[in-house]
Amino acid sequence: MIMKKLQTILITLILGSCCFAVSGQKYKNFEVAVYCRAYEVEKMGQPGWLESVWDTLSKQVHVDKIYLETHRDLLIVSDETLEFAKKFFREKGIEVGGGITYTIDESNNFETFCYTNPEHRQKVQEIAEHTAKHFNEFILDDFFFTSCKCDLCIAAKGEKSWTEYRLELMKNAAVDLVINPAKAVNPKTEVVIKYPNWYEHFQGLGFNLEEEPALFDGLYTGTETRDRSGNQHLQQYLSYAVFRYFENLKPGENRGGWVDTGGLRYMDRYAEQLWLTLFAKAPEITLFDIRQMNYPLRENLRPQWQGIFDFDEMKKPVEQEDGTLFTPTKMARAAGYSLEIVDEVLGELENPVGVKSYKPFHSVGEDFLQNYFGMIGIPIDLVPEFPENEPVVLLTETASFDPEIVGKIEAQLQRGGNVVVTSGFYKAMQGKGIEDIVELRVTDRKASVKEFAAGWGPSSFSEKEMLIPQMHYLTNDSWEIISALDDTNGWPILHSADYSKGKFFVWTIPDNFIDLYRLPAPVLNSLRQTVAGHLSVKLEGPGEVSLFVYDNNSFVVHSFLDKEVTVSVLLNRNAAKITDIASGEKIEGTLREAPVFRNRKMGEDAKVFEVKIKPHSFRAFTF
């Protein structure tokens, strides 16, 4: 025993400070689950397989819960194997839930069941009953939708659109084939539906966000954004925004966020997905899956920059509860290391707040645009109903699906609130009453621009030209706040009109949403002030830096840039300093007085704090 302790001390001295945390130590601010596909669950009946996999996994990341999948791709795990696996984990103090993936062949473009086919419907119900028999809670993975267009579906659809048909079909399937049969077998079972990340397009495949959340016991959120150059092209901010959106669909019953290791070019992209999910205050994070957690740590995932995710630190031996050291070699350690970093700050962050952006049910238009806004430092809170009594309401083209939207805008303005709409929204509403608020024309003509004027300062320039729609307005009826210039010509980027007690703004969106990141800092600062100036914290600086604001005088700044960046954080003039939660560093602010024009103060005084952020890193502060 003495020799063993001496060996441990010697290794520690040689390696230096080699342990970020004890791997078995429970996280303070969230729980961690690991999902197991049916393919791996089936192996759990093999002698020694589960013991070996679990031993390696549990030494690199703390796990509170396991989800055991009963079905995927027509593979149904036997009763005996499920009971063996349940017993194994429960004896180790691990909570156990079930899971179902309703796919016939995932490799064939995620082939789903046909919910019009009687044989398929019977199989769906049998799988739900089989699962409920073993678990008091089970989760439906991403695939409780249908993409089937067989002859049965075509005949049953009739004159309806595919969206109309599938919304009704899948709502009824949820009740008749899954929820009711499961609860008939086990009245205690809770059925949770996991919604994936592609929320803009749900209705076309039958995910019914209007009616399903009330039917299921809980929701779960797919927060995987992976690399945005992949085939989904999802922006990093979605990992935060989509969790908040689903929380607003069923408050208090969005049970967690779900991240996989897919689509990585560098390791801290994986960490960012975990961090942003937890910045959204997810109570649980699910790591998909036990197979991926046992993938090797690949050197080619090492970032080319040095952020707060330290690749070498992650790979150092991890101290175990018994005092021994374990050298990590698997992706489980990347998860554990990332979670330890964010757990140090989450306890100081309370309820997230942001600019309310209304997305009606089953709407499309300017797809996923709010996530691009989040990437330029505008905190976003997606909501399924028009928000009343808010200082600012932000509307994209999706809001045009509400047939009463003009009246709701007018009421907001008459209350003294402001409304910011995108050029896509205004164009969709032309000829539908929006001209009663301000007469503009968003045309089909384009302008190629890179020079901008915001306020009284000199022009600023983007790194490359971008295409924007040309918008025309009535002189002196409304006013340009930010302009795009092309030699002696120009068009509004942000336009303002008075209406009743409020102000109505039209924000011209580039054809390529990524060009929002390329807008010069003065333009972004003006946009942030107009859209999010009512929040307690404001951001100034370049694009691809996000701000997360909480209701207890705390905030997080996260940079997605590949190099270190300095940004300005603006608080009330009475704020003296901000404190870095992780390091304890205190930063003093400087007073910036609002400019005066014709003896009238233009805006509010602010205390400005300069903050340096490492590449692909975050800093959390209180004030």
SVG drawing of the C-alpha trace seen along z (x, -y; Angstrom):
<svg xmlns="http://www.w3.org/2000/svg" viewBox="-59 -72 68 86">
<polyline fill="none" stroke="black" stroke-width="0.4" points="0.0,0.0 2.9,-2.4 4.7,-1.6 1.4,-2.2 1.0,-5.6 4.7,-6.5 4.2,-5.5 1.2,-7.7 3.0,-10.7 6.0,-10.2 3.8,-10.1 2.0,-13.3 5.4,-15.1 6.6,-14.0 3.4,-15.1 2.8,-18.3 -0.7,-19.4 -2.3,-16.5 -5.9,-16.3 -8.6,-18.8 -11.0,-17.0 -11.8,-13.6 -13.6,-11.7 -16.2,-10.1 -17.2,-13.5 -20.7,-14.6 -21.2,-17.9 -22.7,-20.6 -25.1,-22.2 -26.4,-19.5 -26.7,-15.8 -25.0,-13.7 -26.7,-10.8 -25.3,-8.5 -27.5,-7.1 -27.0,-3.5 -28.2,-2.4 -29.9,0.9 -26.8,2.3 -24.7,1.7 -27.5,2.7 -27.7,6.1 -24.0,6.6 -24.6,6.0 -25.7,9.6 -22.2,10.8 -20.0,11.9 -17.5,9.1 -18.4,6.7 -20.4,4.2 -18.1,4.4 -15.1,3.4 -16.8,0.6 -18.3,-0.9 -15.0,-0.7 -13.3,-2.7 -16.1,-5.2 -16.8,-5.9 -13.1,-6.7 -13.2,-9.6 -16.6,-11.3 -19.1,-11.2 -22.4,-9.6 -25.7,-9.9 -28.1,-8.2 -28.1,-5.6 -30.7,-5.4 -31.0,-1.8 -32.5,-1.7 -34.9,1.2 -35.3,0.7 -33.5,-0.7 -33.5,0.5 -35.9,3.3 -33.5,4.7 -35.4,5.3 -33.4,6.1 -34.6,9.1 -36.2,8.9 -33.3,10.8 -30.6,8.5 -32.6,5.4 -33.1,6.7 -29.4,7.7 -28.3,4.3 -30.7,2.5 -29.5,4.5 -25.9,3.8 -26.3,0.1 -28.6,-0.1 -26.2,1.8 -23.7,-1.0 -26.1,-3.7 -26.9,-4.8 -30.4,-5.8 -31.8,-3.9 -34.3,-5.0 -35.4,-3.5 -35.1,-4.7 -36.7,-4.0 -35.5,-5.0 -38.4,-4.4 -36.3,-3.7 -36.5,-0.8 -33.1,-1.4 -31.1,-4.5 -28.5,-4.0 -31.1,-4.4 -31.7,-8.2 -33.0,-7.6 -35.9,-5.4 -38.8,-5.8 -41.9,-3.7 -44.9,-4.3 -47.6,-5.4 -50.3,-4.7 -49.3,-1.1 -51.3,1.2 -48.4,3.6 -46.0,0.8 -48.4,-0.8 -48.8,2.5 -45.0,2.8 -44.7,-0.7 -47.2,0.1 -45.5,3.4 -42.2,1.6 -43.8,-1.0 -45.4,1.7 -42.2,3.7 -40.3,0.7 -42.9,-0.4 -42.7,3.0 -39.1,2.4 -38.9,-1.3 -40.8,-4.0 -39.5,-6.6 -38.4,-6.3 -37.3,-8.8 -38.1,-8.8 -34.9,-9.6 -35.0,-12.1 -37.0,-9.9 -40.6,-9.9 -41.6,-11.5 -42.4,-10.2 -40.8,-10.8 -42.8,-8.1 -44.5,-8.8 -45.6,-5.3 -48.9,-4.6 -50.7,-4.1 -49.6,-7.6 -50.4,-9.2 -53.9,-7.8 -54.6,-8.7 -53.3,-12.2 -55.8,-13.1 -56.1,-16.8 -54.2,-17.8 -50.6,-19.1 -47.9,-16.7 -47.5,-19.0 -51.2,-19.0 -51.5,-15.2 -48.4,-14.4 -49.1,-16.8 -52.4,-15.0 -51.1,-11.6 -48.2,-11.8 -50.3,-13.5 -52.7,-10.6 -49.8,-8.1 -48.3,-9.6 -51.5,-9.0 -52.8,-5.8 -49.6,-3.9 -47.1,-5.1 -48.5,-7.0 -51.7,-5.2 -50.4,-1.7 -47.3,-2.3 -49.3,-3.6 -51.8,-0.7 -48.8,1.7 -47.2,-0.5 -49.3,-3.4 -46.1,-4.8 -44.2,-5.2 -43.4,-8.7 -43.0,-9.1 -40.5,-11.9 -40.1,-13.0 -36.7,-14.3 -37.0,-16.9 -33.9,-17.3 -32.1,-20.5 -33.9,-21.2 -36.9,-22.9 -37.7,-25.2 -38.8,-22.2 -40.5,-20.0 -44.1,-20.4 -43.2,-19.0 -42.3,-15.6 -45.0,-15.5 -43.3,-16.9 -46.3,-18.9 -45.0,-21.5 -48.4,-23.0 -50.1,-19.9 -47.5,-17.3 -45.8,-19.0 -49.1,-18.8 -49.4,-15.1 -46.0,-13.9 -44.8,-13.9 -41.7,-15.8 -39.5,-17.1 -35.8,-16.7 -33.7,-18.8 -31.2,-17.9 -28.5,-20.6 -26.0,-19.1 -24.7,-21.8 -21.5,-20.0 -19.4,-21.8 -21.4,-24.4 -19.8,-23.6 -21.5,-20.2 -24.7,-19.4 -27.0,-21.0 -25.1,-24.3 -26.4,-25.0 -24.8,-28.0 -23.2,-27.3 -25.7,-29.5 -28.5,-27.1 -27.2,-24.8 -28.4,-27.5 -31.4,-29.0 -33.1,-25.7 -33.1,-24.6 -34.7,-27.9 -37.3,-27.6 -38.4,-24.1 -38.4,-25.2 -40.9,-27.9 -43.0,-25.2 -43.4,-23.3 -42.0,-25.3 -40.3,-23.2 -40.5,-20.0 -37.6,-20.4 -35.6,-17.7 -32.2,-18.1 -30.0,-18.7 -28.4,-16.0 -25.0,-16.2 -23.0,-13.8 -19.4,-13.7 -20.3,-13.9 -18.9,-16.3 -15.9,-17.5 -12.9,-19.2 -11.5,-20.3 -12.2,-19.2 -13.4,-22.4 -16.3,-22.5 -17.6,-19.5 -17.0,-21.3 -18.9,-24.4 -22.0,-22.4 -22.0,-21.1 -21.2,-24.6 -24.0,-26.4 -26.5,-23.7 -25.7,-24.3 -25.7,-28.1 -29.4,-27.6 -29.8,-26.0 -30.4,-22.5 -30.8,-20.3 -29.3,-17.3 -26.9,-16.7 -27.1,-13.4 -23.9,-12.2 -24.7,-10.3 -23.7,-7.5 -21.8,-4.8 -20.1,-3.8 -19.0,-7.3 -17.8,-7.9 -15.4,-5.0 -14.0,-6.4 -10.2,-7.2 -9.0,-10.7 -7.6,-11.6 -4.6,-13.9 -6.0,-15.4 -8.8,-17.0 -6.3,-19.2 -7.2,-22.9 -4.7,-25.1 -5.2,-27.8 -5.2,-27.7 -8.5,-28.4 -9.8,-27.5 -10.2,-23.9 -6.6,-22.7 -6.0,-19.6 -2.9,-18.6 -4.5,-19.2 -7.5,-17.1 -5.2,-14.1 -3.4,-14.2 -4.0,-11.3 -7.2,-11.7 -7.4,-11.1 -9.9,-8.5 -11.9,-8.3 -9.5,-5.7 -6.5,-8.0 -5.1,-6.2 -4.5,-7.8 -6.1,-6.8 -4.7,-7.9 -7.6,-8.9 -7.7,-7.7 -11.3,-8.1 -13.8,-10.8 -15.5,-10.3 -12.6,-12.4 -13.3,-15.2 -16.8,-15.3 -15.7,-15.1 -13.1,-17.8 -15.5,-20.1 -18.2,-19.6 -15.8,-20.3 -14.9,-23.7 -18.4,-24.9 -19.6,-23.5 -17.2,-26.0 -19.4,-29.0 -22.9,-27.7 -23.9,-28.1 -23.6,-31.9 -25.9,-32.1 -29.7,-32.2 -32.5,-32.5 -31.5,-33.4 -33.1,-36.5 -33.1,-37.7 -34.9,-39.5 -38.2,-37.9 -38.5,-36.6 -41.9,-35.2 -42.1,-32.1 -45.7,-30.9 -46.3,-27.2 -45.6,-25.4 -44.0,-28.5 -41.1,-28.8 -39.1,-31.7 -35.6,-33.1 -34.8,-29.7 -32.8,-29.6 -32.1,-33.4 -32.4,-34.0 -29.3,-31.9 -27.3,-34.2 -28.5,-37.1 -27.2,-35.2 -23.9,-34.9 -23.5,-38.7 -24.1,-39.3 -27.9,-39.7 -29.3,-37.4 -32.3,-35.6 -35.4,-34.0 -37.6,-32.2 -41.2,-32.1 -44.3,-30.4 -46.7,-33.2 -46.6,-36.9 -44.9,-38.4 -46.9,-41.3 -45.5,-43.8 -42.0,-43.5 -39.8,-46.6 -38.8,-45.1 -40.3,-42.3 -38.1,-40.9 -39.9,-39.3 -38.5,-37.4 -40.3,-36.1 -41.8,-33.2 -44.0,-35.6 -45.9,-36.4 -47.6,-33.0 -49.8,-34.6 -52.8,-36.0 -53.3,-38.6 -49.7,-39.8 -50.4,-43.3 -52.9,-43.9 -50.5,-42.5 -47.7,-44.8 -50.0,-47.8 -51.0,-46.9 -47.4,-46.6 -46.5,-50.0 -49.6,-51.6 -48.4,-50.3 -45.2,-52.2 -43.1,-49.1 -40.8,-48.8 -40.9,-46.2 -38.0,-45.2 -38.9,-43.3 -36.6,-41.8 -36.8,-42.7 -38.0,-39.2 -40.9,-39.7 -41.8,-43.1 -41.7,-41.7 -43.9,-38.7 -46.4,-41.2 -46.6,-43.6 -50.1,-44.2 -51.4,-42.5 -51.8,-45.6 -48.3,-46.3 -48.3,-49.6 -50.7,-51.0 -47.7,-51.2 -45.1,-52.4 -45.1,-52.5 -42.0,-50.8 -41.1,-48.6 -38.7,-45.7 -37.9,-45.1 -36.5,-42.1 -33.5,-44.3 -30.1,-43.7 -27.3,-45.9 -23.7,-44.8 -22.2,-46.8 -19.3,-46.9 -19.4,-50.5 -21.7,-51.5 -22.6,-54.5 -24.0,-54.2 -24.6,-57.4 -22.4,-60.5 -19.1,-58.8 -17.0,-58.0 -17.9,-55.2 -16.8,-51.6 -16.2,-48.7 -16.8,-45.0 -14.0,-42.7 -15.9,-41.7 -19.0,-42.8 -22.4,-41.4 -25.7,-41.3 -28.7,-43.0 -32.3,-43.7 -32.9,-47.3 -35.6,-48.9 -37.4,-52.2 -39.3,-54.5 -41.1,-57.8 -38.7,-60.7 -39.4,-62.2 -42.1,-59.6 -39.4,-57.3 -35.6,-57.5 -32.4,-55.5 -30.5,-54.7 -27.8,-52.6 -27.1,-52.9 -25.3,-50.8 -23.4,-52.9 -22.3,-52.3 -20.5,-55.3 -23.2,-58.0 -26.1,-55.6 -27.3,-53.9 -30.0,-51.8 -31.2,-51.3 -29.7,-48.6 -31.8,-49.7 -34.8,-51.9 -37.0,-53.6 -40.6,-54.8 -42.7,-56.3 -46.1,-54.8 -48.3,-55.8 -46.1,-55.6 -43.6,-53.2 -41.0,-52.8 -41.1,-50.3 -37.7,-49.2 -37.0,-47.3 -33.7,-45.5 -32.3,-44.6 -30.9,-41.1 -28.1,-40.1 -28.9,-37.4 -26.2,-35.3 -26.9,-35.3 -23.2,-34.7 -22.6,-38.2 -24.1,-39.5 -20.9,-38.4 -18.9,-40.5 -20.7,-43.7 -18.2,-46.3 -18.3,-46.7 -19.9,-50.2 -22.8,-48.7 -23.2,-45.7 -23.0,-48.0 -25.8,-50.1 -27.9,-47.0 -27.3,-45.6 -28.3,-48.8 -31.6,-49.0 -32.6,-45.4 -31.2,-44.5 -30.5,-47.9 -33.2,-47.2 -31.2,-44.3 -29.0,-45.0 -25.8,-44.0 -24.8,-45.1 -21.9,-44.0 -19.7,-45.9 -17.2,-44.4 -17.0,-42.1 -19.3,-39.4 -19.1,-35.7 -19.1,-36.7 -22.2,-35.8 -23.6,-37.3 -25.7,-35.3 -27.5,-37.4 -29.1,-36.3 -31.5,-37.9 -29.2,-38.0 -26.5,-40.5 -24.5,-37.9 -23.5,-37.2 -21.3,-35.1 -19.3,-36.2 -18.4,-33.4 -16.1,-33.9 -16.3,-31.6 -13.4,-33.3 -10.1,-31.5 -8.0,-34.3 -8.1,-36.2 -10.5,-39.2 -11.2,-42.2 -14.8,-43.2 -16.6,-45.9 -19.3,-45.1 -21.7,-48.0 -23.5,-48.2 -25.4,-50.8 -23.3,-53.9 -23.4,-52.9 -21.6,-49.6 -18.2,-49.8 -16.6,-46.5 -17.2,-43.0 -15.8,-39.9 -14.7,-36.8 -16.5,-33.9 -13.8,-31.3 -10.6,-33.3 -11.9,-36.0 -10.3,-38.7 -11.9,-42.1 -12.1,-44.5 -12.8,-48.2 -15.0,-50.1 -14.8,-53.6 -17.7,-56.0 -18.9,-56.8 -21.3,-59.7 -24.0,-59.6 -23.6,-62.1 -25.6,-65.3 -27.3,-66.6 -29.1,-70.0 -29.1,-70.0 -30.7,-66.6 -28.9,-63.5 -28.9,-60.7 -29.2,-57.6 -27.9,-56.6 -24.6,-56.9 -22.8,-53.6 -19.9,-52.0 -17.7,-50.3 -15.6,-47.2 -12.9,-45.8 -12.8,-42.0 -10.3,-39.7 -11.6,-36.4 -9.4,-33.5 -10.3,-31.6 -13.4,-29.4 -13.7,-30.2 -16.0,-31.9 -15.8,-34.0 -18.5,-34.4 -19.0,-37.5 -21.0,-38.9 -21.5,-42.6"/>
</svg>
